[in-house]
Amino acid sequence: LTEAQANKFANEMIDQVTRSKPYYNLDEGLDSVDWITQASSTKARTFEIPDRLVVEFLENDVESILRHHTTTMGMDIELTRAFGDVSMGNVIKQVTDEYELLIKQAPTTAERQTLAKQLQDDLRDIRGLRDRLRGTYGASKDPHALSSRAIRTFKSFNILVGMGSAVVSSVPDVARSVMVEGFKQVNDKGLKHFFKNARTTIKQLSKKELNQAGISADAYLGLRSAQFTDMGDMFGSRFAWERNMNQSVGVFFMLNGLNYWNQFMKEFAGNVSMLRMTENIMQDWSSISIRDQEKFLTNGIDQQMHSRMRLQMNQHAKQEDGEWLPETDLWTDTTARLSFRNALNQTVERTIITPGAGDRALWTSTELGSMMTQFKGYGQGSMVRLLTAGMQEKDAAFWQGALLLVGLAAIVNEIKNVQYGIDDSKDTYNDKLINAVDRSGMLGWFTDVNNSLEKISDYKLGMRPMFGSATEKPIPSGAKFGAIFGPTASNLSTGGAIASDIIRMEADHNTAKSARFITPGGNLFWADPIMDGVFNSDVN
């Protein structure tokens, strides 16, 4: 090739490989829909060049490759299986046809306009949920652009400097099984098995069942951690520094113990829920309580499906120390097996709150929205899976668990006060109660909004001023920026203040304390004494 031909070829490769979108926007037209009939992961390579010549540009992280493959292909398979095609065209057409019929029958222009707007809103939500499941909603048109890379890097950095004590903050998860199943079930199906003779056998069989239901893999995949921290899209090959940041996040979730904590809590909750389900399946539908019937129905198991599951249990289940273990891998009724595993998965995801595609506002999945609301996923998921669901069920277990949840949150607050050297000796009971409710997540995203409002208004507005547990006080501008624009703005503000102190030769003890807040691993709970020494902190 001549130099001109080589440059032309290189530019074509950049446009075709590097700069092309690694996903398909299903609403860009029929050409895009036709194009996605063959998943990108199944296509042959179009850039014929030896790997050794482009090795620094190739992705070698197996976890990243699998996540990208699952996002682009696995979800497409499931959408096609459930709705007939990836674009969910049949569902969209059905909704549109029903609305058009209602619009024609509407007697007034105002009603027709209202129905037309509802149609557009519903189609927006359907497409938004579809694209969010596929991992493309709000994704950058060019994930390789510097702005997109910067946002992903900042979000990774925020995790490294802000999630060190995540396990301590997650202690209230212990109460969630009580809120969903009740004290009796948690004791009989959970705690007692730690002391039974057959505990090893029950644990092994339960672990196998939970793995098959896609529950107990958080220690390896970090599914709940990723939902909490809103890591965003994983598209495209990265620069070395970006790849290293992403890998550091995966290691960090091991160092702070969050992945192991999540797996333990999901396994415990899954064991309680599974044994409760199997016990009720082995009884006649009419003999189980109305509350347990409602739990089955909530997860898509009606009386007919209950009977089909009972038939499979009679043929294949094992009984160990009075507990029924389903052995669903032996079931011949594939629909019943899938329904059981889905119901178990849904129950555990709700018990140990893991935000799903439908729990969060669509705008929080855009690049700017996800950066502003990073670490707010739990609040949004909690509003749906904890507060709304619990109030609708009107179950005594909910209030039992709520008291335990707030109590554990109060203990966490005391631990945090000791960790950060906060003097709370002047706090009243009212102060501690409001702080505990805030920490517990009981009120969902309301507490996130309330906390932002309090900081922005210098504590003139909000829940604490309303109940007299906070006096008006000026809040630093950096904290206000963080309350509005998220942890990225807060960390940038802190970094700017530190740089200003250094440039003006005014760095002091407070500068060192601020530097700790933007140091990766600076708030790891087990490294706290070390960090106190490194930054010469006066925290005891």
Long-range contacts (C-beta under 8 A, 24 or more apart in sequence): 13-47, 16-46, 16-47, 17-46, 17-47, 18-144, 18-237, 19-142, 19-144, 21-141, 21-142, 21-143, 22-68, 22-72, 22-143, 22-235, 22-236, 23-72, 23-134, 23-135, 23-136, 23-139, 23-235, 24-136, 25-131, 25-136, 26-86, 26-87, 26-127, 26-130, 26-131, 27-127, 33-86, 33-87, 33-89, 36-76, 36-86, 36-87, 39-72, 39-73, 39-76, 40-72, 40-73, 41-69, 41-72, 41-73, 42-73, 56-240, 57-237, 58-237, 59-237, 59-238, 59-243, 61-243, 61-246, 61-247, 63-250, 64-234, 64-243, 64-246, 67-234, 68-234, 68-235, 71-134, 71-135, 71-234, 72-134, 72-135, 75-133, 75-134, 75-135, 76-134, 79-130, 79-133, 79-134, 86-134, 87-130, 88-126, 88-127, 88-130, 91-126, 92-123, 92-126, 92-127, 95-119, 95-122, 95-123, 95-126, 96-123, 124-362, 125-362, 128-362, 129-357, 129-358, 132-357, 132-362, 132-365, 133-357, 135-233, 135-234, 136-233, 137-362, 137-365, 138-362, 138-363, 138-365, 138-366, 138-367, 138-369, 138-370, 139-233, 139-235, 139-367, 140-233, 140-367, 143-233, 143-235, 143-236, 144-236, 147-367, 148-367, 149-238, 149-239, 149-242, 151-232, 151-367, 151-370, 151-371, 151-488, 152-231, 152-232, 152-233, 152-242, 152-245, 152-246, 153-241, 153-242, 153-245, 154-371, 154-488, 154-491, 155-229, 155-230, 155-231, 155-232, 155-370, 155-371, 155-374, 155-488, 156-231, 156-245, 156-246, 156-248, 156-249, 157-245, 157-491, 157-520, 158-229, 158-374, 158-375, 158-486, 158-487, 158-488, 158-491, 159-229, 159-231, 159-249, 159-252, 160-245, 160-248, 160-249, 160-252, 160-520, 160-521, 161-491, 161-517, 161-518, 161-519, 161-520, 161-521, 161-522, 161-523, 162-375, 162-487, 162-523, 163-229, 163-252, 163-253, 163-256, 163-258, 164-256, 164-521, 164-522, 164-523, 164-524, 164-525, 164-527, 165-256, 165-416, 165-419, 165-523, 165-524, 165-525, 166-225, 166-228, 166-256, 166-257, 166-258, 167-256, 167-257, 167-258, 167-261, 167-525, 168-412, 168-415, 168-416, 168-419, 168-525, 169-412, 169-416, 169-439, 170-258, 170-261, 170-262, 170-265, 171-408, 171-411, 171-412, 172-405, 172-408, 172-409, 172-412, 172-439, 172-440, 172-441, 173-261, 173-265, 173-352, 173-353, 174-265, 174-404, 174-408, 175-401, 175-402, 175-404, 175-405, 175-407, 175-408, 176-265, 176-269, 176-351, 176-352, 176-353, 176-386, 176-401, 176-405, 177-268, 177-269, 177-272, 177-351, 177-401, 178-397, 178-400, 178-401, 178-404, 179-351, 179-386, 179-390, 179-397, 179-398, 179-400, 179-401, 179-402, 179-404, 179-405, 180-269, 180-273, 180-347, 180-350, 180-351, 180-397, 180-401, 181-272, 181-273, 181-276, 181-351, 181-397, 182-395, 182-396, 182-397, 182-400, 183-397, 183-400, 185-272, 185-276, 186-272, 189-271, 189-272, 189-275, 189-276, 189-279, 189-323, 190-268, 190-271, 190-272, 193-271, 193-323, 196-321, 197-321, 198-320, 198-321, 201-320, 202-271, 202-320, 202-321, 202-323, 202-325, 203-271, 205-318, 205-320, 205-325, 205-327, 206-267, 206-270, 206-271, 206-274, 206-275, 206-325, 207-267, 208-329, 209-274, 209-325, 209-326, 209-327, 209-328, 209-344, 210-266, 210-267, 210-270, 210-271, 210-274, 210-344, 210-348, 212-328, 212-329, 212-341, 213-270, 213-341, 213-342, 213-344, 213-345, 213-348, 214-341, 214-345, 215-266, 215-267, 215-270, 215-344, 215-345, 215-348, 216-263, 216-266, 216-267, 216-270, 217-263, 218-259, 218-262, 218-263, 218-266, 219-259, 219-260, 219-262, 219-263, 220-259, 222-250, 222-253, 222-258, 222-259, 222-262, 223-262, 223-354, 224-262, 224-266, 224-352, 224-354, 225-253, 225-258, 225-259, 225-262, 227-354, 227-355, 227-377, 227-381, 228-355, 228-375, 228-377, 228-378, 229-374, 229-375, 229-377, 230-364, 230-370, 230-373, 230-374, 230-375, 230-376, 230-377, 232-367, 232-370, 248-520, 252-520, 252-521, 255-521, 255-524, 256-524, 256-525, 262-352, 265-352, 266-348, 266-352, 269-347, 269-348, 269-351, 269-352, 270-344, 270-347, 270-348, 273-344, 273-347, 273-348, 273-351, 274-326, 274-344, 275-323, 275-324, 277-340, 277-343, 277-344, 277-347, 278-313, 278-317, 278-323, 278-324, 278-325, 278-326, 279-323, 279-324, 281-306, 281-309, 281-310, 281-313, 281-324, 281-326, 282-310, 282-313, 282-314, 282-317, 282-324, 291-395, 294-393, 295-347, 296-343, 299-342, 299-343, 299-346, 299-347, 300-339, 300-342, 300-343, 301-339, 301-340, 301-343, 305-336, 305-339, 308-333, 308-335, 308-336, 309-333, 309-336, 309-339, 309-340, 312-336, 312-337, 349-385, 350-385, 350-389, 353-378, 353-381, 353-382, 353-385, 353-386, 353-441, 354-381, 355-380, 355-381, 356-381, 358-384, 359-383, 359-384, 359-385, 371-485, 371-486, 371-488, 372-484, 372-485, 372-486, 373-486, 374-486, 374-487, 374-488, 375-486, 375-487, 376-445, 376-448, 376-486, 378-441, 379-441, 379-444, 379-445, 379-446, 379-447, 379-448, 380-444, 380-445, 382-441, 382-442, 382-444, 382-445, 383-443, 383-444, 383-445, 383-446, 384-444, 386-441, 386-442, 386-444, 387-442, 387-443, 387-444, 388-444, 402-442, 405-440, 405-441, 405-442, 406-433, 406-436, 406-437, 406-440, 406-442, 407-436, 408-440, 409-436, 409-437, 409-438, 409-439, 409-440, 409-441, 410-435, 410-436, 410-439, 412-439, 413-439, 418-540, 419-523, 419-525, 419-528, 419-539, 420-539, 421-537, 421-538, 421-539, 421-540, 428-469, 430-467, 430-468, 430-469, 431-464, 431-469, 431-470, 434-463, 434-464, 434-467, 434-469, 451-483, 452-483, 452-484, 455-479, 455-480, 455-482, 455-483, 456-480, 456-483, 456-484, 491-517, 491-518, 494-518, 509-536, 509-538, 512-536, 512-537, 513-537
